[in-house]
Amino acid sequence: MISKIRAGILSCVGLMIINLLRGLYMIPNLELGHLLTYNLIFQIGSLWFSISLWIVIKYDFVKLNALEEFKKPLDWLIRNIAIVYGVGIVSFFFPSREFYIIILILGFILMINYIIVFVKIYKLDKSALEFVGELHRYIISMIVFIMTFFVVNVINEFNWHMDLDFAFYILIAFPLIFLIRFLHKEKKDIESKQRIYSID
């Protein structure tokens, strides 16, 4: 149990690092070169860490906390993450308009999956999941971030005309801190219970 939760924490940290590096690499006028190669590496890293993270969260929800209602939504989320990133990776080798359209459609479906899972999580209280407050903070910070970024992007289109993609990846890394806090508290709780049982 502990090793799986620890793997989730490491996956979360890995995803943060990938997003931060991706954002730094996309800062305009840096001209670091090999953009396609690094984007492919970032895509593969995002695929690996995202799937690993959500598999651990599913394990925590379904196996450790008996929240069976999350099994199917999280299964769908994990599958769709794999499909979206998988198609994205393939498109690096076979770039085409068709792949771009497919990625947009799949991305929209994935967004719906995230919304469904987030709504279900937000409806949970401490009686169902003790440290759910950290997940609520994660969801709220994601919503605030996305709404703020959307507004800034609209203003940018009319005024600054800057490439702000780098800011998206840098900023989206920070809400993951709340997921790390959630998994860390879950790990500490499991360790505490194991010590009690070993004493008994």
N, C-alpha and C positions, 0 to 999 in steps of 0.2 A: 504493500500500500504506500509506504513512505517513498519508495523509489519511484513510483509512478507520479506521485504528487511533485516530487523533486524534478522529475523529467518535464512536467508541465511548467514549473517555474523557469527552468532553463530554456524551454521553448519560447516562453514569453519574453525572456531577456534577449534571446536570439532574434525574435521578431522585432523588438525595439531597435536593436543594433542594425538590422537590415534596413528598416525604415529610415533611421537616422543617416546611415551611409548613403542610401539612395537619394535622400533629400540633399545632402551635402554635395553629392556628385552631380546633381541637376542644377546647382546654383548657376545662373547665367554668367557667361563670360569667363568661366574657369578654364574651359577648353582642355579637359583632362584627357580626351581621346578615348578610343575603344568603347564608345558609348553602348553599342549593341552588345558587345561581350559582357560588360558589367551589368547591363539591364537583364541579360539572360541569367547571370549569376544571382542577381537580386530576385528574379522571378522564381528560380529554383529554391532559393533560401526561403522566400515567403511561402511557397508551397509546403516545404518540409516543416517549418516551424508552425504554420497555421494549422495544418492537419494534426500535428503532434499535440498542440495546445488544446484543440477542441476534443480530441480523443480523451485527453486527461480530464477535461471538464465533464465530458459525458460519463466517464468512469466515476468521478466524484459525485455527480448528481444521481446517477442511476444505481450504481453499486454501493456507494458508501452512505448515501442519504435517502435511498429508496424512492426517488422521484421518477417513477416509471413513465409519467406523462411526458418526460423530456426525451425518452429514448428515440422515438420516430423523428421529431423535429431536429434533434442533433445528428441523427444518422443522415437525414437529408442535407443538412448544412455541411457535414464533412464530405459527403459525396460531391456536392456542388462546388465546394472549394477546390476539390481535386480536379473536377472537370474544367472549371474556369481557368485555373492556373495551368492545367495540362494543355488545354487548347492554346493558351497564351504562349507557352513554351514552343509548341509545334509551329505557331505562327512566326516565330523568329527564323525558322528554317525555311518556311514556305509562306512568305508574306503575300497577302492578297486581300482584296476588298471583301471577299466572301468570309474570310476568317475574321476580319474586323467586325462585320455585321453579326457573325455568330457570337463573338466575344461580348458585344454589346447586349445581345439578347440574354445570353447566359449570365452576364453581370447583373442584369435587371432581375432575373430569377433569384440569383444569390442574394441580392439586396432584400428581396421579399422574405427569403429564408431568415436572414439576420433580423428583420423586423419582427417576424413571428417568434423567434427565440427570445429576443430582447423583451417583447411584451409579456411573454410567459414568465421570464425571470423577474420582471418588474412587479408582477402580481404576487410574487412570493414574499412571505414575511419571515421573521426570525423563528417562528414555531416550525416552519418547514425546512429552513436552512439558516443555521445560526449566524453565519457571517455574510449573509446576503446583502447587507448594507454596502459592502465594498463593490459588489456587482452593480448595485443601484448607482453608486458613484461613477462607475465605469460607463454605464449606459448614459447617464446624464451628461457626463463630460464629452462623450462621443456626439451626442445630439447638439450640445452647445458648440462644439468644434465645427461640426458639419454646417450648421446654420450660419455661424460666423464666417466660415470660409466661403460659403455661397454668397453672402452679402458682399464680402470684400471682393470676390470675383466679379460680381455685377458692377460694382463701382470701378474696378480695374478696367473693365471693358470700355467704359466711357471716359476714364480720366488718365490712368497711368500707363495702360497698355504694356504691362510687365508680364513676364513668364513667372507665374507663382506656383508652378507644379512642385518645385523644391520645398516650399513652405508646407504644402499638404502632407508630404511624407515625413517631414521633421516633426510637425505638430501632432500627427496622428499616432506617433510613438508614445506620447506622454500619458494618454488614458490607460495604456497597458499597465501602468504602475498599480492601478487599482486591482487588476487581475492578479498581479504578482502578490499584492497584499492579501487578497482572498485565498490564494493557494498556500501562501505562507502560514496564514492563520489555521487553515484546514490541516496542514502538516503538523503544526504545533499541537492542535487538538487531538489528532491521532496519536502522537507521541505521548501526550499526557494520559490518554486512555490506556495505552499499552503499558505504561508504567504502573497504573493503578491495578490492571489485571495481573501483571507479573507479581505485584506485592500480594494480591489476594491468593 
